């Protein structure tokens, strides 16, 4: 496999720290940086995968909100039972289901 060279710029203190860490790990600087970058990419991919469902839900809600007609503000007393359930469900996603008991109208 052909290798590609990537040039990076960093200050002397960062370079020295990287060299020291690479030596402690028994790696040359290139291998150490590749290892560190690969770990970071795997972590980022895992986080994005874990939150993909929530991200899709947010995107869908934003898209739906964009096509809703603007209505005058409603007070809590004017919400339908369905609207209350949808709000509680959304809050459950944001705060976690274990916080539902903290919402007004719910007992622990």
Buried (B, 14 or more C-beta within 10 A) or exposed (E): EEEEEEEEEEEEEEEEEBEEBBEEEEBEEEEBBEEBEEEEEEEEEEEEEEEEEEEEEEEEEEEEEEEEEEEEEEEEEEEEEEEEEEEBEEBBEEEEEEEBEEEEEEEE
